Amino acid sequence: MAPGMQRMSFVVFINSVAMLAMAGLMALTALIFPSTAGVFGESFVLTGLLGGAAALAGARSSHDMAPAHGFLLTASVWMTAALCGALPLMIWQLSPMDAFFESMSGITTTGSTVMSGLDETPRGILFWRALLQGMGGIGFVVTGVALLPMLKVGGMQLFRTESSEQGDKELANAARFAMATMTAYVGLMAICFLLYLFGGMSLFDAVTHAMTTLSTGGYSNYDASFGHFDSPFLQYTATIFMALGGIPFAWYIRAILRGNMAGEQVRVMAAFLLTVTLGLTAWLVLVNDMEVEPTFRQVAFNVVSVVTTTGYASTDYTLWGPFAVAVFFGITAVGGCTGSTAGGAKMMRWIVFFRLAASAVTRIRAPHQVVVPRYEGRPIGPDVTSGVITFFTLYFATVMIMAVMLNMLGLDFLTALSGALTAVANVGPGVGEIIGPAGNFATLDNASKLILAIGMYLGRLEMATVLVLLTPAFWRAIA
């Protein structure tokens, strides 16, 4: 078999592993929740048979991956997971388009939903939605730490230098690093679960909400989202763990192994969250004459939810007035830290972008002055510069193209622009009456749902990872 075909077989084989893993989770869900055992049992059989056939087809494969095959592997595994995740939802009662939208939103940890009546939805279905987000969260950490830096997507190679230092023996082994990451993820999720239990959640709610909090996914078991829990303790707990989900998991590993809590993007994110929260709280208290503590709690919860792209809502913040709506719309594009479960443009890229902009302005003002923009004390190389600029160009071009398409399909421009941005940023709720924190995406037509689902997929995989597959040169490279 030619080397190119062996590598393609490896891509097929990894996709088969993903299908078999999904089949195993379907079987587990069928065993835990007898009321939907038929739905997940049928899904298990279909997914297992297809995964087994794909495993046989990809058995003779080469592990020697070229970068081009890395792009195909990354893009195909996420699509495979979304399609498999949609199968139980479709067998249950959702239409094929709604099932695909819900599954893509889950696996990309976006949190947008087309489902209503969640309070009466079978627990097996609610558990499956939470499980999709739990898998998607750790899946993206692995993708962001292992694959995207190698593929040099959007300046992500800078994260490799940030998260691993020369001679760092503890983190040098990839398998050990993956295990440490998984331990940190599951450990934080377990603490979150215990605190939710202590705060009064039922066992089922604590399990599902712990998964969707740490994954910064935001699926809830109730139509009122996290607002169902009228508890300051639970809201503060969720705020803290959403923020923790937006921090690089490599930061936790460094902190535990070496006591090193440095991290520029972590400091910037913390400062940004605190500034926006205090500023908006002060405005609401002074202008709207709202009470201080409840206002601070609600603002902190929803600001952290949007910036970390979790998408929980504790209240309809669009009722706070046009200024608050503008603030939430603006912070939708920010995102959490690189190497975390959060989506969005990422703090690391924003830091690099503003450092590059500042150096460009300085060069205009003083052409003979030598200006070297730095990140974490290191010079920002030309490959990172081009990657970040390319990312932002693709990011906002994708948002605008999607917004125009949604507007042409009949959505008002605010809903269209907000929907496009919240999809690409993997946030969940948008603004406006239809898709705001008090609404959902159920009333949109199938074409709009498909556009938004593709936007979630593109945003989660940092745009270029998928768009490169559309070029003829890519397919010549893997032949």
Residue pairs with C-beta under 8 A, 6 or more apart in sequence:
1 9
1 60
3 62
3 64
4 478
4 479
6 60
6 61
6 62
6 64
7 61
7 62
7 64
7 65
7 66
7 69
7 478
8 69
8 72
8 478
9 57
9 58
9 59
9 60
9 61
9 62
10 58
10 61
10 62
10 63
10 65
10 69
10 73
11 58
11 69
11 72
11 73
11 76
12 54
12 57
12 58
12 61
13 54
13 55
13 58
13 59
13 61
14 58
14 73
14 77
15 54
15 58
15 76
15 77
15 80
16 51
16 52
16 53
16 54
16 55
16 57
16 58
17 51
17 55
18 51
18 77
18 80
18 81
18 84
19 47
19 48
19 50
19 51
19 54
19 80
19 84
20 47
20 48
20 51
20 52
20 55
22 47
22 51
22 81
22 84
22 85
23 43
23 44
23 47
23 48
23 51
23 84
25 131
25 135
26 40
26 41
26 43
26 44
26 47
26 88
27 40
27 41
27 44
29 36
29 40
29 88
29 124
29 127
29 128
29 131
30 36
30 37
30 39
30 40
30 41
30 44
30 124
31 37
32 124
32 127
33 40
33 122
33 123
33 124
33 127
35 122
35 123
35 124
36 88
36 92
36 122
36 123
36 124
36 125
37 124
39 88
39 91
39 92
39 124
39 125
40 88
40 124
40 128
42 91
43 87
43 88
43 91
46 87
47 84
47 87
65 73
66 477
66 478
67 150
67 151
68 474
68 477
68 478
69 478
70 147
70 150
70 151
71 151
71 465
71 468
71 469
71 474
72 469
72 478
73 147
74 143
74 147
74 148
74 151
74 461
74 465
75 461
75 465
75 466
75 469
78 107
78 108
78 139
78 143
78 457
78 460
78 461
79 457
81 107
81 135
81 136
81 139
82 100
82 103
82 104
82 107
82 108
82 457
83 100
83 103
84 103
85 103
85 106
85 107
85 128
85 132
86 96
86 99
86 100
86 102
86 103
86 104
87 99
88 125
88 128
89 98
89 99
89 102
89 103
89 125
89 128
90 96
90 99
92 122
92 125
94 102
94 114
94 115
95 446
97 446
97 449
97 450
98 114
98 115
98 442
98 449
100 450
100 453
101 112
101 114
101 441
101 449
101 450
101 452
101 453
102 113
102 114
102 115
102 129
103 132
104 110
104 453
104 456
104 457
105 111
105 112
105 113
105 428
105 453
105 456
106 129
106 132
106 133
106 136
106 217
106 219
107 132
107 133
107 135
107 136
107 139
108 136
108 140
108 343
108 426
108 456
108 457
108 459
108 460
109 133
109 136
109 137
109 140
109 215
109 216
109 217
109 218
109 309
109 341
109 343
109 426
109 460
110 217
110 218
110 309
110 311
110 343
110 422
110 423
110 426
110 427
110 428
110 456
110 459
110 460
111 133
111 212
111 217
111 218
111 219
111 309
111 310
111 311
111 312
111 426
111 427
111 428
111 429
112 311
112 422
112 423
112 428
112 429
112 435
112 440
112 441
112 452
112 456
113 219
113 440
113 441
113 442
114 440
114 441
114 442
114 444
114 449
115 121
115 440
115 442
116 223
116 440
116 442
117 223
118 126
118 220
118 221
118 222
118 223
119 221
119 222
119 223
121 221
123 204
126 204
126 208
126 221
127 204
127 207
127 208
129 208
129 219
130 207
130 208
130 209
130 211
130 212
130 217
130 219
131 211
132 217
132 219
133 211
133 212
133 215
133 217
133 218
133 219
134 189
134 211
134 212
134 214
134 215
134 217
136 215
136 217
136 460
137 185
137 211
137 214
137 215
137 216
137 217
137 245
137 341
138 181
138 182
138 185
138 215
138 341
140 341
140 343
140 460
141 181
141 185
141 249
141 339
141 340
141 341
142 178
142 181
143 461
144 156
144 159
144 338
144 339
144 340
145 159
145 163
145 177
145 181
145 249
145 250
145 339
146 174
146 178
148 154
148 156
148 159
148 462
148 465
149 156
149 157
149 159
149 160
150 157
150 160
151 465
152 383
152 387
153 387
153 391
153 462
153 464
153 465
154 349
154 387
154 388
154 390
154 391
154 462
154 463
154 464
155 348
155 349
155 352
155 384
155 385
155 387
155 388
155 391
156 338
156 387
156 462
157 383
157 384
157 387
158 348
158 352
158 375
158 380
158 384
159 248
159 338
159 339
159 348
161 376
161 378
162 250
162 263
162 265
162 338
162 348
162 375
162 376
163 171
163 248
163 250
163 251
163 254
163 339
164 171
164 172
164 250
170 176
170 253
170 257
170 258
171 177
171 180
171 250
171 253
171 254
171 257
177 250
177 253
180 253
180 257
181 249
181 250
181 253
184 249
184 252
184 253
184 256
185 214
185 249
185 341
188 214
188 241
188 244
188 245
188 252
189 210
189 211
189 213
189 214
190 210
191 241
192 210
192 213
192 214
192 237
192 241
193 206
193 207
193 210
194 206
195 237
195 241
196 205
196 206
196 209
196 210
196 234
196 237
197 203
197 206
199 229
199 231
199 233
199 234
199 237
200 229
200 231
200 233
200 234
201 209
201 229
201 234
204 221
205 221
208 219
208 221
209 220
209 221
209 226
209 238
210 241
211 217
212 218
212 219
212 220
212 310
212 312
213 238
213 241
213 242
213 245
213 310
213 312
214 241
214 244
214 245
214 341
215 245
215 341
216 242
216 245
216 246
216 308
216 309
216 310
216 336
216 340
216 341
216 342
216 343
217 310
217 311
217 341
218 225
218 305
218 310
218 311
218 312
218 428
220 226
220 228
220 312
221 228
222 228
225 312
225 313
225 314
225 437
226 234
226 235
226 238
226 301
226 312
226 313
226 314
227 313
227 314
227 315
229 235
232 297
235 297
235 298
235 301
235 314
236 297
236 300
236 301
238 301
238 312
239 297
239 300
239 301
239 304
239 305
242 304
242 305
242 308
242 310
242 312
243 270
243 273
243 304
243 308
245 308
245 310
245 336
245 340
245 341
245 342
246 269
246 304
246 307
246 308
246 309
246 336
246 337
246 340
246 341
246 342
247 263
247 266
247 269
247 336
247 337
247 340
248 263
248 265
248 266
248 337
248 338
248 339
248 340
249 339
249 340
250 339
251 261
251 263
251 266
251 337
251 339
254 260
254 261
255 261
263 337
264 351
264 375
264 376
265 337
265 338
265 346
265 347
265 348
265 351
266 337
268 347
268 350
268 351
269 307
269 336
269 337
269 347
272 307
272 334
272 347
273 300
273 303
273 304
273 307
276 303
276 307
276 327
276 331
277 296
277 299
277 300
277 303
277 304
280 299
280 303
280 324
280 327
281 292
281 295
281 296
281 299
281 300
283 323
283 324
284 290
284 295
284 299
284 320
284 324
285 291
285 292
285 295
287 321
288 320
288 321
298 314
298 315
298 317
301 312
301 314
302 313
302 314
302 315
302 317
302 328
302 437
303 328
303 331
304 310
305 311
305 312
305 313
305 314
306 328
306 331
306 332
306 427
307 331
307 334
307 335
307 336
307 342
307 344
308 335
308 336
308 340
308 342
309 335
309 336
309 342
309 343
309 344
309 425
309 426
309 427
309 428
310 342
310 428
311 427
311 428
311 429
312 428
313 429
313 437
313 438
315 437
316 436
316 437
316 438
317 324
317 325
317 328
317 437
318 324
318 325
318 328
318 431
318 432
318 436
318 437
318 438
325 431
328 431
329 418
329 421
329 431
332 344
332 418
332 421
332 422
332 425
332 427
332 430
333 344
333 345
333 421
333 425
334 344
334 345
334 347
334 350
335 342
335 343
335 344
335 345
335 346
335 347
335 425
336 342
336 343
336 344
336 346
336 347
337 346
337 347
337 348
338 346
338 347
338 348
338 349
343 425
343 426
343 427
343 459
343 460
344 425
344 426
344 427
345 391
345 392
345 395
345 425
348 375
349 388
349 391
349 392
351 375
352 373
352 375
352 380
352 384
352 385
352 388
353 388
353 389
353 392
355 373
355 374
355 375
355 380
356 373
356 380
356 385
356 388
356 389
358 373
359 371
359 372
359 373
362 369
362 371
363 369
363 371
372 379
373 379
373 380
374 380
375 384
390 464
391 462
391 463
391 464
394 463
394 464
394 467
395 424
395 459
395 463
398 420
398 424
398 455
398 458
398 459
398 463
399 417
399 420
399 421
399 424
399 455
400 420
402 416
402 419
402 420
402 423
402 424
402 451
402 452
402 455
403 413
403 416
403 417
403 419
403 420
403 421
404 416
405 451
406 415
406 416
406 419
406 420
406 448
406 451
406 452
407 413
407 416
407 417
409 445
409 447
409 448
409 451
410 445
411 419
411 434
411 444
411 448
412 432
414 431
414 432
415 430
415 431
415 432
415 433
415 434
415 435
418 430
418 431
418 432
418 435
419 430
419 435
419 441
419 444
419 448
419 452
420 451
420 452
420 455
421 427
421 430
422 428
422 429
422 430
422 435
423 452
423 453
423 455
423 456
423 459
424 455
424 456
424 458
424 459
425 459
426 456
426 459
426 460
429 435
429 436
429 437
429 439
430 436
432 439
433 439
434 441
434 443
434 444
435 441
435 444
441 449
441 452
444 452
457 466
458 466
458 467
468 474
